[in-house]
Amino acid sequence: MKILLSNPGAGVYLGHPLAPLTTWKIGGPAEYLAVPQDLEDVYKILSHAYRRGRPVFFLGRGSNVLISDAGLPGLTLHLAKSLQKLARQGEVIRAGAGVSLPRLAQAAADWGLAGCEFLAGIPGTVGAAVRLNAGAQGSNLGQLLKRAWVLTPRLQLLEFAAPELGFAYRSSLLLNFPHWLVVEAEFALTAEAPPEAIQARMRDFLAARRASQPSNPRSCGSVFKNPPDGPPAGYLIEQVGFKGRRCGGAQVSWKHANFILNQGGATAADIKTLIHQIQETVWVRFGIKLEREVVFLPEDLNMPSREEARHPGG
Ligand SMILES: Cc1cc2nc3c(=O)[nH]c(=O)nc-3n(C[C@H](O)[C@H](O)[C@H](O)COP(=O)(O)OP(=O)(O)OC[C@H]3O[C@@H](n4cnc5c(N)ncnc54)[C@H](O)[C@@H]3O)c2cc1C
């Protein structure tokens, strides 16, 4: 790993390992990894990358991605420690894309603002959570969102009101624009007294998650979305006998069948094999197509692999 460019705060690294930046701890290196400090850095780094026609990937806390074993070509913009603005005005909170959801939930509770409690156990960032409409226990981020600011590859900053983003279960219109970067978001909450009641609800949510989810943190949470009609994905996977099923270092959790764990040394190829086997078996047995919630990088962004980028045309 080599620092190629640095100015106060921002750095661009060559061949930086990505596995440690994901919750699964899986994936090869980034050709270039950039860690911006603020929005100005983001502009500079992105305009540099786009001018050179490099593929660009965004990475928050890496809790909903499976990065290929070959790594990622071009530039990966790592936002987990950038864009950390968190401010309150009345019952509205404005948060930078890099703010973690547990931090947002805790800040809201400390300010006596209710509504964010369900976010306390979701280990992602605000930016990715807006894009994917993260949710839990019957609530989702789209219900709280007031406005979001998005940077396009032409470096235009667009402002969207929540209804324009078409939120649905684990989905928003932003999924159609994988090169749009969410940079900031505003949430409308509700003042509630006493604030201890909010803290208590947050503790209850966290306890419910601990009771139902595996303790091994090396996962991406739920691998599949729950089908729109019919039983949840975890139930279907359990019914086809995949609980505990292994491929290399990857294993379907015994506790929650919609979780695939890295039990040590798992590769992206191991996880993909399990995912495909599950999809095929559930399809054959129930006629239900399980749709992935986890994002495959680079495949899902229609980007070349690192090998293809090095040898275009085969
Ligand atoms: C133990 C565990 C429990 C989980 N529980 C839940 C749950 O209850 N509910 C739930 O919804 N999810 C859950 N997740 C999944 C995950 O935490 C969420 O999807 C979260 O929103 C992902 O945030 P991230 O910062 O880690 O995104 P990443 O994994 O880094 O990225 C996910 C996608 O978003 C893109 N992206 C990242 N940042 C931005 C940005 N600023 N602008 C635009 N695109 C961006 C990435 O390119 C990628 O395509 C869980 C995960 C784990 C490991």
The ligand as a Gaussian input file, in Angstrom:
#p B3LYP/6-31G(d) Opt

LIG

0 1
 C      -25.040000      -7.473000      11.400000
 C      -25.765000      -6.675000      10.336000
 C      -27.101000      -6.332000      10.520000
 C      -27.774000      -5.602000       9.540000
 N      -29.089000      -5.278000       9.757000
 C      -29.747000      -4.549000       8.834000
 C      -31.119000      -4.181000       9.052000
 O      -31.730000      -4.480000      10.077000
 N      -31.739000      -3.460000       8.080000
 C      -31.110000      -3.076000       6.924000
 O      -31.740000      -2.402000       6.085000
 N      -29.823000      -3.415000       6.702000
 C      -29.121000      -4.134000       7.610000
 N      -27.813000      -4.477000       7.389000
 C      -27.185000      -4.112000       6.100000
 C      -26.459000      -2.756000       6.090000
 O      -26.000000      -2.376000       7.379000
 C      -27.316000      -1.643000       5.506000
 O      -27.731000      -1.963000       4.187000
 C      -26.557000      -0.315000       5.453000
 O      -27.436000       0.702000       5.018000
 C      -25.345000      -0.343000       4.520000
 O      -24.533000       0.781000       4.822000
 P      -22.965000       0.781000       4.499000
 O      -22.453000       2.145000       4.807000
 O      -22.288000      -0.327000       5.204000
 O      -22.987000       0.528000       2.944000
 P      -21.911000      -0.257000       2.063000
 O      -22.022000      -1.712000       2.327000
 O      -20.563000       0.357000       2.211000
 O      -22.477000       0.052000       0.601000
 C      -23.723000      -0.490000       0.201000
 C      -24.080000       0.095000      -1.183000
 O      -24.330000       1.494000      -1.061000
 C      -23.414000       2.230000      -1.901000
 N      -23.057000       3.443000      -1.164000
 C      -22.293000       3.540000      -0.043000
 N      -22.258000       4.821000       0.367000
 C      -22.995000       5.544000      -0.525000
 C      -23.349000       6.922000      -0.649000
 N      -22.937000       7.834000       0.238000
 N      -24.115000       7.295000      -1.692000
 C      -24.547000       6.383000      -2.604000
 N      -24.271000       5.077000      -2.540000
 C      -23.503000       4.664000      -1.504000
 C      -22.254000       1.280000      -2.140000
 O      -21.602000       1.567000      -3.356000
 C      -22.965000      -0.061000      -2.202000
 O      -23.532000      -0.247000      -3.475000
 C      -27.108000      -5.201000       8.358000
 C      -25.762000      -5.532000       8.177000
 C      -25.086000      -6.256000       9.152000
 C      -23.632000      -6.591000       8.965000

